[in-house]
Amino acid sequence: MMKSGFIYLHNNIFPTLLAISSEEQSKGLMYQDWPPPVMSFVYAEPQLNRFWMKNTPSPLDIVFCCNGIIRQINRGDPFSTSIIGDIKSDLVVEFPYGTVKNANIMIGQQVGLISPNGDEIKKIIAEKHNYFQKY
């Protein structure tokens, strides 16, 4: 079962599903009817993360973040196979299309998980990816 939490972007707080395992990240919001939930893709380290919308019927705002800052905002068009994302990110957040504009979310603003907190998310990532880490 996918974990959930809360994320802040600028002055906004959203409930979010947490896609942490490769299986959760591969599925993402595919097959979700409108309106889809907010989904946060959490990565242990910054990396080049690329998305597509092949089996996703709902338009999305896709926000790429790195080190707590929004770095790129893209639109995901339903069923598109175009590749989205061309920068390193350690957090990618998908919203129902229009959320970014309505919430006044912009590149350069701060972003982060409220719950689970930093130590908790490290433990979850380690468990889902079978990493060994000391705590």
C-alpha positions as CSV (number, residue, x, y, z in Angstrom):
1,M,0.0,0.0,0.0
2,M,1.3,3.4,-1.0
3,K,2.2,5.7,1.9
4,S,0.7,9.2,2.2
5,G,1.8,12.4,3.7
6,F,1.7,16.2,3.4
7,I,3.8,18.5,1.2
8,Y,4.3,22.2,1.2
9,L,5.0,24.3,-1.9
10,H,5.4,28.0,-1.1
11,N,2.4,28.9,1.1
12,N,0.4,25.9,0.2
13,I,0.0,22.5,2.0
14,F,-1.4,19.5,0.1
15,P,-2.1,15.9,1.1
16,T,0.0,13.6,-1.2
17,L,0.6,10.0,-2.1
18,L,4.2,9.1,-1.9
19,A,5.7,7.1,-4.8
20,I,8.9,5.7,-3.4
21,S,9.5,2.2,-4.8
22,S,10.3,1.7,-8.4
23,E,6.9,0.0,-8.9
24,E,5.0,2.9,-7.4
25,Q,7.1,5.4,-9.5
26,S,6.5,3.4,-12.7
27,K,2.7,3.3,-12.2
28,G,2.4,6.9,-11.0
29,L,-1.0,8.4,-11.8
30,M,-1.7,6.1,-14.8
31,Y,-5.4,5.2,-15.2
32,Q,-6.5,7.8,-12.6
33,D,-9.7,9.5,-13.5
34,W,-10.2,13.3,-13.0
35,P,-9.4,14.7,-10.5
36,P,-6.3,12.7,-9.7
37,P,-4.7,12.9,-6.3
38,V,-1.5,14.8,-5.7
39,M,1.4,12.4,-6.0
40,S,5.0,13.0,-4.9
41,F,7.9,11.0,-6.4
42,V,10.6,10.9,-3.7
43,Y,14.2,10.0,-4.7
44,A,17.2,9.3,-2.3
45,E,19.5,11.4,-4.4
46,P,19.1,14.0,-7.2
47,Q,18.9,12.3,-10.6
48,L,17.6,12.9,-14.1
49,N,13.9,11.9,-13.7
50,R,11.9,11.7,-16.9
51,F,8.1,11.2,-17.1
52,W,5.5,10.5,-19.8
53,M,1.7,10.4,-19.8
54,K,1.1,7.3,-21.9
55,N,-1.7,5.8,-19.8
56,T,-2.6,8.9,-17.9
57,P,-6.1,10.2,-18.8
58,S,-5.9,13.4,-16.7
59,P,-3.9,16.5,-17.5
60,L,-1.2,17.3,-14.9
61,D,1.0,20.0,-13.6
62,I,4.4,18.3,-13.0
63,V,6.8,20.1,-10.7
64,F,10.5,19.1,-10.6
65,C,12.3,20.0,-7.4
66,C,15.8,19.7,-6.1
67,N,17.3,20.4,-2.7
68,G,14.0,22.0,-1.4
69,I,13.6,24.4,-4.4
70,I,11.1,24.2,-7.3
71,R,13.4,24.0,-10.4
72,Q,11.0,23.3,-13.3
73,I,7.2,23.2,-13.9
74,N,5.7,21.3,-16.9
75,R,2.3,20.4,-18.2
76,G,1.6,16.7,-18.8
77,D,-0.9,16.2,-21.6
78,P,-3.2,13.1,-21.4
79,F,-1.9,10.0,-23.1
80,S,1.2,11.8,-24.4
81,T,4.4,9.8,-25.0
82,S,6.5,13.0,-25.1
83,I,9.3,12.9,-22.4
84,I,8.9,15.5,-19.6
85,G,11.8,16.6,-17.5
86,D,15.3,17.5,-18.4
87,I,17.0,18.5,-15.1
88,K,18.1,16.6,-12.0
89,S,15.5,16.3,-9.2
90,D,15.1,14.6,-5.9
91,L,11.3,15.3,-5.7
92,V,8.7,15.5,-8.4
93,V,5.1,16.4,-7.6
94,E,2.2,15.8,-9.9
95,F,-1.0,17.8,-9.5
96,P,-4.3,18.0,-11.3
97,Y,-3.7,20.5,-14.1
98,G,-4.4,24.1,-13.1
99,T,-3.3,23.6,-9.4
100,V,0.0,25.3,-9.9
101,K,-1.5,28.4,-11.4
102,N,-4.4,28.6,-8.9
103,A,-2.0,28.2,-6.0
104,N,0.5,30.7,-7.4
105,I,3.3,28.1,-7.3
106,M,6.5,29.2,-9.2
107,I,10.0,28.2,-10.0
108,G,12.4,29.2,-7.2
109,Q,9.9,28.7,-4.3
110,Q,10.6,26.4,-1.4
111,V,9.1,22.9,-1.3
112,G,9.3,20.0,1.1
113,L,7.6,17.1,2.9
114,I,6.0,18.0,6.2
115,S,5.0,14.4,6.9
116,P,6.8,12.1,6.9
117,N,9.7,14.2,8.1
118,G,13.3,14.0,6.7
119,D,14.4,11.1,8.9
120,E,11.2,9.2,8.4
121,I,11.4,9.5,4.6
122,K,15.0,8.3,4.6
123,K,13.9,5.2,6.5
124,I,11.0,4.6,4.1
125,I,13.2,5.0,1.1
126,A,15.7,2.6,2.6
127,E,13.0,0.0,3.3
128,K,11.4,0.3,-0.1
129,H,14.7,0.0,-1.9
130,N,16.3,-2.5,0.5
131,Y,19.1,-0.1,1.3
132,F,21.1,-0.6,4.5
133,Q,21.4,2.7,6.5
134,K,22.3,3.4,10.1
135,Y,20.0,5.5,12.1
